[in-house]
Amino acid sequence: MTETVNMHQAKSSLSRLVERALAGEDVIITRNGKPLVRLVPVPVPQTRKRGPDLEFTDEEITELFEAPLVSDPK
């Protein structure tokens, strides 16, 4: 649904209009009957999920590289 309001109405009911825009409705503000702007939500950037902490000590790295390879038992 689209709601069209004039500038004066938009000033007096901005909070309500913002809530409607956040809910996915089209909100258009007009001046002298001519559309000027559309209220739209600002996209929230997706945050990357952090993986486990992969910091190792020098000793742990050496141990990983020098460990014998495990053969695949059949």
DRENTOR-361012 format. One line per field, with one value per atom (N, C-alpha, C): residue number from 1; atom name; x negated, y negated, z. Coordinates in pm, 1 decimal, always signed. Last residue first. Layout:
REM DRENTOR-361012
palum <- NUM_...
torvex <- CA_...
u <- X_...
v <- Y_...
w <- Z_...
***
This chain:
REM DRENTOR-361012
palum <- 74_74_74_73_73_73_72_72_72_71_71_71_70_70_70_69_69_69_68_68_68_67_67_67_66_66_66_65_65_65_64_64_64_63_63_63_62_62_62_61_61_61_60_60_60_59_59_59_58_58_58_57_57_57_56_56_56_55_55_55_54_54_54_53_53_53_52_52_52_51_51_51_50_50_50_49_49_49_48_48_48_47_47_47_46_46_46_45_45_45_44_44_44_43_43_43_42_42_42_41_41_41_40_40_40_39_39_39_38_38_38_37_37_37_36_36_36_35_35_35_34_34_34_33_33_33_32_32_32_31_31_31_30_30_30_29_29_29_28_28_28_27_27_27_26_26_26_25_25_25_24_24_24_23_23_23_22_22_22_21_21_21_20_20_20_19_19_19_18_18_18_17_17_17_16_16_16_15_15_15_14_14_14_13_13_13_12_12_12_11_11_11_10_10_10_9_9_9_8_8_8_7_7_7_6_6_6_5_5_5_4_4_4_3_3_3_2_2_2_1_1_1
torvex <- N_CA_C_N_CA_C_N_CA_C_N_CA_C_N_CA_C_N_CA_C_N_CA_C_N_CA_C_N_CA_C_N_CA_C_N_CA_C_N_CA_C_N_CA_C_N_CA_C_N_CA_C_N_CA_C_N_CA_C_N_CA_C_N_CA_C_N_CA_C_N_CA_C_N_CA_C_N_CA_C_N_CA_C_N_CA_C_N_CA_C_N_CA_C_N_CA_C_N_CA_C_N_CA_C_N_CA_C_N_CA_C_N_CA_C_N_CA_C_N_CA_C_N_CA_C_N_CA_C_N_CA_C_N_CA_C_N_CA_C_N_CA_C_N_CA_C_N_CA_C_N_CA_C_N_CA_C_N_CA_C_N_CA_C_N_CA_C_N_CA_C_N_CA_C_N_CA_C_N_CA_C_N_CA_C_N_CA_C_N_CA_C_N_CA_C_N_CA_C_N_CA_C_N_CA_C_N_CA_C_N_CA_C_N_CA_C_N_CA_C_N_CA_C_N_CA_C_N_CA_C_N_CA_C_N_CA_C_N_CA_C_N_CA_C_N_CA_C_N_CA_C_N_CA_C_N_CA_C
u <- -4274.8_-4177.6_-4135.9_-4367.5_-4354.7_-4246.0_-4571.0_-4429.6_-4418.8_-4825.6_-4782.9_-4638.1_-4913.3_-4840.4_-4793.1_-5234.2_-5108.6_-5042.9_-5373.9_-5371.4_-5234.0_-5435.0_-5362.6_-5361.9_-5538.8_-5631.6_-5562.3_-5329.9_-5405.1_-5495.7_-5238.4_-5147.3_-5222.4_-5466.8_-5413.9_-5320.6_-5481.2_-5589.7_-5540.8_-5244.2_-5260.8_-5368.7_-5299.3_-5186.1_-5198.8_-5516.4_-5534.8_-5421.9_-5400.8_-5503.7_-5522.9_-5043.8_-5179.0_-5277.7_-4772.3_-4851.2_-4986.3_-4447.0_-4583.1_-4654.2_-4181.3_-4281.5_-4424.5_-3877.3_-4004.9_-4113.5_-3614.4_-3690.9_-3824.3_-3465.7_-3497.0_-3572.5_-3203.8_-3344.2_-3360.8_-2995.2_-3009.5_-3157.0_-2966.8_-3019.8_-3028.9_-2669.3_-2795.8_-2840.2_-2521.3_-2533.2_-2668.7_-2393.1_-2496.9_-2501.7_-2063.9_-2159.7_-2265.8_-1936.3_-1975.2_-2081.3_-1695.7_-1836.7_-1876.5_-1362.8_-1459.0_-1600.8_-1227.6_-1267.1_-1364.9_-1005.0_-1073.6_-1102.1_-1049.4_-992.2_-1073.7_-965.7_-1055.8_-976.0_-770.7_-909.5_-1004.5_-482.8_-570.7_-713.5_-273.7_-373.5_-464.2_-105.0_-47.6_-145.2_-275.3_-182.1_-128.1_-471.7_-461.8_-377.7_-472.4_-446.6_-455.6_-615.6_-587.7_-577.7_-520.7_-564.1_-521.3_-593.3_-549.8_-608.3_-515.8_-564.0_-506.9_-597.6_-501.3_-571.0_-767.1_-766.5_-667.8_-804.9_-720.4_-706.2_-938.4_-1014.6_-936.9_-719.1_-823.7_-906.8_-587.1_-521.0_-622.9_-773.5_-735.4_-669.7_-768.2_-891.7_-859.4_-509.3_-547.0_-674.0_-528.0_-434.0_-471.6_-717.6_-744.5_-655.2_-584.7_-705.1_-730.8_-362.1_-347.6_-467.5_-419.9_-346.4_-332.8_-554.5_-621.3_-551.8_-355.0_-475.9_-549.0_-173.7_-133.2_-256.0_-337.0_-287.1_-244.8_-379.0_-491.0_-444.7_-126.5_-192.8_-297.6_-148.0_-116.2_-185.4_-47.0_-96.1_-51.3_-122.7_-64.0_-129.5_-48.3_-123.5_-49.3_-84.3_+0.0_-89.3
v <- +4937.4_+5000.9_+5133.7_+4617.8_+4763.6_+4821.3_+4384.8_+4421.2_+4572.6_+4250.8_+4324.8_+4368.6_+3933.7_+4053.3_+4123.0_+3791.7_+3808.7_+3937.9_+3649.4_+3752.1_+3757.8_+3299.4_+3419.4_+3520.6_+3064.0_+3176.1_+3303.9_+2886.5_+2915.6_+3036.7_+2882.1_+2919.9_+2959.5_+2791.2_+2924.1_+2972.1_+2531.8_+2625.9_+2768.5_+2429.5_+2433.7_+2534.3_+2448.3_+2522.6_+2535.3_+2272.2_+2414.0_+2498.3_+2027.0_+2081.4_+2231.0_+2051.8_+2016.1_+2074.9_+1930.1_+2038.4_+1983.8_+1823.2_+1782.0_+1897.3_+1840.2_+1927.9_+1882.1_+1853.4_+1783.4_+1878.4_+1939.0_+1959.0_+1884.3_+1666.5_+1806.2_+1819.7_+1435.2_+1465.0_+1612.9_+1343.3_+1423.3_+1455.0_+1010.7_+1144.6_+1215.6_+832.7_+852.5_+996.1_+643.2_+775.8_+785.7_+317.9_+404.7_+537.9_+238.3_+264.0_+357.7_-12.9_+126.3_+138.9_-236.1_-224.0_-78.6_-245.2_-207.7_-203.7_-540.3_-399.3_-368.3_-774.2_-724.5_-576.1_-972.6_-848.2_-808.9_-1306.2_-1204.4_-1082.2_-1442.5_-1489.2_-1377.8_-1474.0_-1386.6_-1440.3_-1753.8_-1686.1_-1599.4_-1902.7_-1791.6_-1715.2_-2077.3_-2130.5_-2020.6_-1803.2_-1948.1_-2002.9_-1481.7_-1571.1_-1717.2_-1171.5_-1306.5_-1399.8_-837.8_-943.3_-1077.7_-523.9_-652.5_-760.8_-187.7_-304.9_-429.2_+41.6_-36.0_-149.8_+175.9_+212.0_+135.5_+93.7_+211.9_+252.3_-140.9_-27.1_+103.3_-297.4_-268.7_-148.1_-304.8_-243.1_-208.0_-445.1_-309.2_-236.3_-689.7_-610.6_-465.7_-773.7_-746.8_-661.8_-811.6_-712.1_-674.2_-1021.5_-893.5_-783.1_-1232.5_-1168.6_-1032.0_-1398.0_-1253.9_-1173.8_-1661.1_-1634.8_-1485.4_-1641.4_-1700.0_-1660.5_-1534.3_-1456.0_-1509.4_-1742.9_-1618.2_-1535.4_-1923.2_-1958.6_-1833.2_-1783.0_-1817.9_-1848.2_-1526.8_-1652.8_-1684.5_-1176.7_-1285.3_-1412.5_-861.0_-987.8_-1097.6_-526.7_-641.9_-767.4_-225.6_-350.9_-458.4_+117.7_+0.0_-124.6
w <- +630.7_+541.0_+593.8_+757.3_+779.0_+689.2_+620.4_+621.4_+641.6_+833.9_+714.4_+732.7_+930.9_+971.8_+844.9_+940.6_+869.7_+914.4_+1238.5_+1133.5_+1068.1_+1274.8_+1316.3_+1203.4_+1189.5_+1208.3_+1251.4_+1175.9_+1054.1_+1068.9_+1441.2_+1333.4_+1207.1_+1575.8_+1605.1_+1493.3_+1476.1_+1449.8_+1469.5_+1587.2_+1442.0_+1405.0_+1860.6_+1805.0_+1653.4_+1882.1_+1915.0_+1854.7_+1823.8_+1734.6_+1757.9_+1877.7_+1920.3_+1820.1_+1679.0_+1735.3_+1780.6_+1628.1_+1661.5_+1731.3_+1547.7_+1488.1_+1514.7_+1695.8_+1703.2_+1653.9_+1465.7_+1589.0_+1582.0_+1280.5_+1304.5_+1435.5_+1279.6_+1306.9_+1333.3_+1021.8_+1143.5_+1159.7_+914.1_+892.7_+1026.0_+893.4_+962.5_+938.6_+642.2_+701.6_+770.4_+699.6_+644.4_+718.5_+640.0_+746.9_+690.5_+428.2_+447.9_+555.6_+541.8_+505.3_+527.8_+410.0_+514.1_+458.7_+257.1_+247.0_+359.0_+142.1_+261.4_+242.0_-140.0_-88.6_+34.1_-246.6_-192.1_-149.6_-410.5_-394.2_-353.1_-614.0_-534.9_-531.1_-584.6_-667.6_-578.4_-423.1_-498.3_-585.0_-290.8_-391.4_-483.2_-232.0_-210.7_-325.2_-64.8_-177.4_-134.3_+4.0_+54.1_-65.9_+35.0_-56.6_-0.2_+129.6_+185.3_+95.6_+103.7_+31.9_+97.9_+369.7_+291.0_+217.4_+537.4_+396.6_+310.9_+790.2_+774.8_+627.8_+750.7_+802.1_+788.1_+676.7_+577.7_+621.1_+922.0_+807.0_+698.0_+1075.8_+1113.4_+996.6_+939.0_+941.2_+976.0_+999.0_+860.7_+851.5_+1274.7_+1222.5_+1079.2_+1280.6_+1348.0_+1292.7_+1137.3_+1084.8_+1149.8_+1148.1_+1174.6_+1125.5_+1089.8_+1213.3_+1244.3_+846.6_+963.5_+1091.9_+683.0_+710.0_+832.4_+666.1_+731.6_+770.1_+522.0_+655.0_+732.1_+277.3_+364.4_+507.2_+231.9_+198.1_+304.9_+148.3_+241.7_+196.7_+57.6_+5.9_+100.1_+86.6_+155.6_+99.9_-68.4_-74.5_+1.9_+0.0_+0.0_+0.0
***
